[in-house]
Amino acid sequence: MVAGALEFAALPLLVWLGQARAPARGWRAAAVRAALAWAAAVLVLTEVLSACRALSFGPVLGAWIAIDSALAILAWRVSRRGGGPIYPRLDGWWLRILAAALAGLLTLSLVTAMLSPPNTPDALSYHLTRQLMWLQQRGVQHFVTLDDRALMMPPLCEMMQAHALLLSGGDGWANFPSWLAYGLGLVVASLLARELGAGRAAQALAAVMVATLPMAWHAASGAKNDLMVADWLGIFAWFALRLAAAPPGCRQRGEWLAAGVACGLSLATKTTALIFVPLPLVLLAAAAWRNPRGAALLAGAALLLPAAHAWRNIEWYGTPLGVHRAEDGGAQGLELRTWQSVASNALRNATLHLTTPSPLINRKVCSVVVRLHDWLGLDVNDRRTTLWVLRYGVAWGPRDEMVAGAPAQFLLGLAAVPLLLFRVKPRGANVRVIGILLAGGALLYCVALKWQPAGARLQLPAFLVLAAVVARVAECVGPRGLATAVAVCVLGWLPSAETSDRPLWTAPCLGEWTRWENYFRFDPTEGMRQEACLRAVLDARVSSLRVVTRHGFPYPLLSRFLSEGGPSARLWGALPAALVEPPDAVLVLEDQPHPATLRPPGASRDFVRVAVPSPYALYVSTAGAR
């Protein structure tokens, strides 16, 4: 467990060095640059080791020891010359109170992240499962699976988790990258507010707004990548603001390179970055024309960092983004692009943040949206505008990380936008331009993606910028505006203070269940079924196991199989062996009819079904079992 910290130890050392070498920039700018350097190092190191089939314990351990040692030596030399970080000043009781509140939220979310196993359904479905295959095959190359999400999705966050998994021998650090992203998000929001001309109190308000976002709060203790991609996009927007406002003739090549790294890391983290990346690029157009070398640095970094994964997708699917071969309606992209469909998405996405504790009010909101859809001539559940087989509704779920919205921040944003356009005087960057770009981001989101009830978390990049805008507007209103905004955010956060799948004080809390039981907080029955399936697999003395699933949650079972199945236990699917060697057993984690026999790829005889809990099925080859 402790060895997993070696990967993350480089980050504070980079922050310390960055601030010591350029104290005028401040600790927040140093933290941003350190995060970019560290994440890029993880990405490049993983790709290089994978190309050599060396993504294993020894090379990864040696690499991080070397990196940490080199940074520690540099920090020691800087300190001997009298250099060192300058700690933030907290002048006044207002800043001290907000700093204490932020520290409390960071501490509480860290405790939750470290006590809980990764138990977000998507993480158990493919985020963590793909890491087990990577470590088995010593590289991030594609493998044989029915769940294309485990192949085509950008891999950066999972690479961070895979290094910690490899070093620590378990998933105790799996939630930590998201917690780091949570802390970084507070820094980015405050820097964006500063770039808009906000003072220190308003910058602190921007951090509070992000810290109390229910989507960010829940994600901070989970294992998904939504917070991380929001951070990279926010950093990209921050650099874009700085470069666009720079005087003509100012080269700032380091800034251009950092902007390109932020853009590239966002594309290497989550595909939804493609929706928001064009907006900072528009802001940079004039500056790029004046500085073609800087623009070339930005383009080079932005394209090179995600290039290796894009090339794997091209070889496998014929397209850099991959192909989601899901059931009818499983495609994420909007299939009907008319003004009516965009208006439909805007209406339904807005109601993700307008839910209330009152079922009556929620039903009335839903009824209004349905009537508006009738006027638009669209079905509110049209499969061309609605993800998969999901149905529209307005439901209150502040503790559910998959559906929790941000009513407080959304309403503050609605109030701030008119004031932004008609009252706020430009200072620093043109805040009206930012407001227009923010609206453009919301529009692009509605044009690009189908509506889904879990869509609020995908809107985190927009809320990161919105926090800076609201903070700037609240400052113009005055001290009462700042205090009111803080109070609204804190009151809006309270119903979401505990994540339902990772409870700290609601019984049964995390400490009252075993780690295995906590994996399946979203469905305890699933845990019992997987336990029985694991026992059947181990009793059959299986060496090579193939799991067939598109929407299942196989990670806990597969992780235990590899640790308890003996030294020869492995997952079937790694190439090229999977093309010629059949598995010893096939486990079907799908609710579907199961025949008595099954013949997997490469097998010369049928496998026989073994009794396991319905609706799953296990097929075992007697000849292939140990």
N, C-alpha and C positions, 0 to 999 in steps of 0.2 A: 504493500500500500504506500509506504513512504517513498519508494523509488519513483512513483508516479509524479512526485513533486519536482523531480529534476527537469522535466520539460517546462514547467511553469516558472521555475526559479530564474530563468533568463529574463523574464518580463520586468520584474522590479529592478534588476540590474540595468537593463536598457533605459528605464525611466530615470534612474539615478544618474547614469552617464549623460543622458540627453540634457537633463536640467543643469548638471554641473558644467557641461561644455558650452551651453547657451542659456545662461540664467535669465537673459532678457526676455526670452520667449515665454517663460513661466512653466510651472509643472504640468499644466493641462496640455499645452502643446507638446511637451516632452512625452507625456503619456500617449498621446495620439501617434506620434512618430514611433515610439517604442512598440506600440501595438501593431503598426503596419510592418515594422521590421521583423518582429517575432512571428507574426502570422505568415509572412512571405517566407521566412526561414523554414517553418514547418512544412509549407507547401513544396518548396524546392527540395528540401531534404527527403521528403516522402517520395517525390517523383524520381529523384536520383537513385535512392535505394531500391525502389520498385523496378527501375530499368535494369538493375544488377541482380534482381531477385534476392535482395538482401534486407528486406523489411523484417528483421528479426531482432531478438533481444540484444545480442552482442553489438551489432552495428548501431542500433538506436541508442543503447546505453552509452557506448563510446562517443557518439556524436554529441549527445547532450552534456556529458561530462566535459568534453573539450570546449563546447560553446560556453557553458557556465564558468569554467575555469578561466577562459580567456577574458570574459567580461568581468569576472571578479578581480583579475590582475589589473585590468584597465582601471577599474573603479579604485583599487588600492593606490595606483600610481597617481591618479587625479587627486585623491584625498591627501596624499603626501605633499603635493604641490599647493595645498591650501584650498583646493576646489571642493565643492560640495553642493548639495541641493539647497534651495531656498524654500522654506516651508510656507504654505499659504497663510496670509494674514486674515484674521477673523475679527475685524473691527466692528464693534457694536453688538448689542444683544440680539438684534434681528438675525445677523449672519450666524451667530453662535447657536441660536435655536435651530435654524434650518440645517446647519452642519450636524448638530447632534441628532436631528430627526433622520437625516440621510444616513448617518453612521448606524443608527439603530435599524433602519430598513436593510442596509447592506449586511449587517450582522445576522439579522433574523433570516434573511434569504440564504445566506451562506450556511447557517446551521441546517436549514431544511434541505439544501442541496447536498450536503455531505452525509446527512443521516438517511436520506431516501435513496433507494436504487432508482435507476432510470425507469420510469413507468408510464411515460406518455405513449399512447397506442402506436403512433407513427414510429417512435424510436424503437419499440419492440418489434415492429413489423419489418422495417428495412434499414433504418439508420445504424443500428447496432449489429444487425445480422450481417450486413455487408462487411463490417470490420472483422468478424470471425473468419470470413472467407479470405479477406486480404492477408491476415496474419498467417493463415494456413498456407497460402500460396506465395507468401513473402513478397507481395506486391499488390498494387491497386488495379491490376488488369481485370477486365470483365470476365465473368464466369457464367455458367449455365444456370438460369433460374427463370421461373415463370413471373416473378415480380420485377418488372422492368425498372421500378423505382430504385431498386438496389444497385442498378447499373448506371442509369442515365443521369441521375441527380448529381449536381456539383458536389465535390467531396471534401471541401476544406474543413468544415467543422468536424466531420467524422475522422479526418486525418489527425486532428488534435486529440480526439478521444482515443483513436487507435494507438497512438504513441503511449498515452497514459495506461491504456489497457495492457499493452505489451510490457511496460516497465513494472507495473504494480501487480500484474497477474489477475486482475479483476476489474470490475467496472465502478469502483469506488470514486473515481475522478470523472465519470462520464458527464455529470451535471456541471462540472466546474467551468468549462469554456463558456457556457451560457451565463453563469454568474459573473464571470469576467466581462462578458459583453454587456451585462446589466450595469455594472459599474462604469464601463467605458461610455455607455449611452448617456449617463448623467453628465460626464465630461463634455461629450460632443454637443449635447443640447445647450450647455452653458456657453461653449465657444461660439455656437451659431448665434446665440442671443447677443454675445459681445460683438460679433461681426455686424449685427444689425444696429449697433449703437447703444445697446442696453448697458446700464450700470451694473455694479456688483450685486446689488440686491435683486435686480431682475434676472441676472444670470443664475443666481441661486434658485429663483422661482422656476426657471426653465428646467433645472435639474430635478426639483421637487415634482414638477408635472410628469416627467418621464418616470421617476421613481414610483409614483403612485398610479401609473397606467396599469390597470388590471392585466392587460395582455403581457406587458413587460414584467410585472411582478410574478405572475405565474411561470412565465418562461425562464425566469432567473434561476429557478430551482429544478428545471427540467433539462432534457437532453436534445432539444430541437435547435434549429439554426436560424429562427426568425429574428431574434435579437441581434445576432451577429451580422446578418446581411443589412439590417437597418443601420447598424453602426458604420459599416464601410460606406454605405450610401450617404449617411450624414457627414462623414469625414470628407467624402468626395465633394459634397455640396459646400462644405466649409472652405476647402481649398479653392473651389470654383469662385466663391465670393471674393476671396482674397486676391486671386489672380485677375479677376475681372475688374477689381477696383485699383489694381496696381498702375502706377503712372507709366506712360509709354517709354520704352527703352529700358525698363527694369526687367532683367532676364529671369531671375529667380528659378534657375534650373532645378534646384532642389525641391522647390514647391511643385513644379510641374511633374517631376518624377514621383513625388509623394502622392499627388492627385491620381496619376496613372496607376500606382500601386493600389490605392483605395478602390479605384474602379475595377481593376483586375481581380482583387480579392472578393469584391461583391459578386462578380460573375462566377468566381470559383466557389462561392458559398451557396447560392440559391438562384434558380432560374428567374424568379420574380424580379431580380435586380434589373433585368432587361426592360422592365416597365418604367423604372425610375431613372435609369442612367441617362436617357436622352435629355432630361431637363437641365442638369448641370452642364452638359455639353453645349446646349443652346446658350447658356450664360457665358460660356467660355469662347464662343465663336469669334468675337471681335478680338479678344486677347490672343487667341491662337493664330489669327491672321497676321497680327503684329509680331508674333514670336514663333516662327515655324519650327525652330529647334526645340523649344519647350513643348510645342504640340506633338512633335515626333517622339519625345521622351514619354509623354503621357500615353500616346497611342501604343508605343512599343510595350510599356509595362502592362497596360490594360489588356493587350491581346496575348502577350506571352504567358502571363500567369495562369489563365485558364486553358491554354492551348493544348496541353497534354491530355487533359480529360476530354476536351472537344474532339481531339483526334481519335481517341478510343471510341467515342460515340459514332464518329464518321465511319470507322472501320466496321463497327457492329451494326449500326442502323442505317448508315448512309446519310446522316444529318448530324451536325454538331450538338443539337439539343436532344437527340434521342426521340423515341416514339413510345408513347404510353399505350401499350396494347391492353387496355382494360376493357371491361364490358361496355355495352352500349351506353353512351352518355358519360363515360369515364374520362373523356378528354377535358383538360382544364381550360382550354381556350374557348372564348366566346365564338359560337358558330353562326350567330345572326347579328350582323353589324348594321343596324339601322338606328336612327335617332330614338326610336321607341325602345329598342333593346338597351341602349345606353341609359335612357331615362329609367327603365325598369331596374337596371343594376344600381343606379344611383339611389333610387328610393329604397330598395331592399338593403343595400349596404348601410345606408344611414340608420335604418331601424335596428341594425346590430348594436348600435350605441344609444338607442332610445328605449330600451326595455326598462321596466319598473317592477317593483315587488308586487304590484297589483295585477292579478290575472285579468280583471275587467278592463283596465286601461290597455293592457297588452293586446287583448282581443279587439278592442276598438281601433288601435293602431293598425293591426293586421287587416281589419275590415276596410279601413281607409285605403291601404295599399292595394288590396284586391280590387276595390272599386276603381281606383286610378288605372290599374292594369286593364280593366274592362274598357275604360275610355281610350287607353292606348291601343286596344285591339290585340292584347297579348295575354296568354295564360300565365299566371304568376308562377307556375311550375313548369313552364316550357323547357323541354329537355335541351333546347339549343342555347338557353341562357342560364340553366340551372345545373349544377354539377351532379353527375351520376343519377341516382334514383332518389335524391334528397328532395324534401318538400319545404316550401317556405313556411315560416312561422315566426312569431315574436315571443320568446320565452326568456324568463329571468333566470340567469345562471351565473352569478358573479364569482362563484367559487370554482367553476368548471373552466379549466384552462383552454379548452377547445372552443368554447362559445362566449366567454366573458368579453364584454365590450367595455367602452370607456365613456360612460354618459357624462361625467363631470368635464373631462377634457374636450369632448365633442361640443358640449353646450358652450363652454368657454370659447372655443374656436369660432362657433357661429356668431357669438357676440363680438369677437375681436376683429373678424374680417371687415365688416363695415367701418369700424373705427380705424383699421389699418389703412383703408383706401381713402378716407375722407378727413381724418383728424391727425394721424401721426405725421410729424414732420420728418423728412429724410435726414438721417444722420449716420455716417458710415456708409454701408451699402444701402442701396435703394430698397427699402422694405416693401414698397409697392410691387416692385419686380418679383420679390420673393413671394408675395401673396399670390401674384398671377401664376408663378411657377408651381406653387402649392396646389392651386386649383387645377393646373394642368396635370399634375401628378394624379390627383383624384380622378380626373377625366380619363387619363390613360389606363388607370386601373379598371375603371368601369368598361372601357372599350376592349381590354385584353382578356379578362378572366370572367368565367361564369360565376354566378352568385353561389355561395355556400355558407352554411351556418357557422363554419369555423373560419370565416374570412377576416374577422377582426384582427387576428394576429398578423395577417399578411399586409395589413395597412400600417404597421409600425413605422416604416420609413417616413410616411407622411406625418404621423403624429410626432416624430422626433423634430421635424421642421416646424410643425404647428406649435410645439412647446416654446420654441424660440420666438415665434411671432406673437403668441399670447403674452409672453413675458415682456416683450418690448411695448406692446399696447398697454398692458397693465401699469407699466412704469409711467407712461404718459398720463394715465388717469390720476396717478398719485399714490401715496402710501396706502390709502384705503383700497385702491385697486389691487396692489400687491398682496395685502393681507387677505382680501376677499378671495383672490385667486388661489392662494395657499389653502385657505379654509375649505373652499369648494373641492379642491383636489384631495385633501385628506379625508373629508367626509365621503367623497365618492369612492375612495380606496377601501374604507372600512368594511363594506360587505364582502370584499375580495381578500381580506387580510389573511385568510387561510385557504390554501389550495386543497380542494376536496380529495384529491388522490395522494396528497402529501401532508396530512394533518399533524400539527404539533400539539394541539391541546384538545381537539374534539375526539372523544373516544369512539372507536379504538385508534389511538394515535400511533405514530410510526414505531415507537418503542414497544408497543404492546403486540405487534405482529412480527413474524419472522421476515427476513429479507425476501424470501421466496413469496410469501403472502403479499408483501408490499409491492412486488412487481405487478400484481393483478388487482390493485385497488379498484380499477375500473370495472372488473368482472371477477369476483372471487371464484365463481364456478369454473372459469377458464383455468385458473391455477390448479384446481383439483383434477381437471381433465388432463392437463399437461403433465402433472405428476404421475398419473396412471400411465400415460403414453410413454414417459421416460422409463418407468419401471419395466414396461413391456419390451422396450428397445434394449435395455440393459440385460434383461433376462434372456433375450434372444442372442446375446453375445455378438452384437452387430459391430463390425469395424467401420464400414462405409455407409453413411446414411444420407438419403436424399429426402428433402422436405418439399412437398408440393403445396403451395399456398399462394394466393394473390392478396388476400385481406386478413390473413392470420397474424399471430403475434409469436413467432417461433423463437425469438432470441433467448428467453430464459431456459427453455428446454434444450436448445442447441448448446448453450454455454455449459450447462450441467453435463450434457452428454460428452462433450470434449474433456471435461475435467474428471468425470467418473467412469468413462468408458474404457480407460486404459491407454497405454502409450500408442496403440495403433488406431484409436478412434479418430475419425476424420469425417468431414462433410463432403459429400459428392457434388461435383459441379466444376471443379477446377480444370482448366484446359492445359494441355491437350488430352490428359488422361480420361476425362469424362466422355470423349468421343469413342473410346474403345473399351473402357472398363465399366461394367454395370455396377450399381451399388449393391450392398448386401441387403438393404431394406429400404422401403419407400414409406414415408409417413405422410399421409394426406390430411392436412389441417384445413379442410373446407367442408362446409355443410352442403353435401351433395350425395347422390346415390353412389354406393360403392359396390362394385361387382365382387364376386368371390375370389377371383384371380386377376392379376395384372402383370403385364410384361413391360418392364421399363426399358429405356433405350440401351441397346447393346447386349441385352440378356438373351440367352438361348432357350430359356424355359420360363414358364409362368411363375410369379410369386404368389404365395398363398396369404389370404387375409387372416390376421391374428386379432383376437378380441381386444378392443380398446374402447374407451368411453365414446358413445355416440355424441356428436355426428362425425367423429374422426375415424380413420382407418389406418392400420399398419399392415404392410405386405412384406413378408420375409422370405428370402431364398434360403432353403435348408442347405444347399450346397455352398452358399456364400457366407454363412454364419460361422463364427469361430467355435 
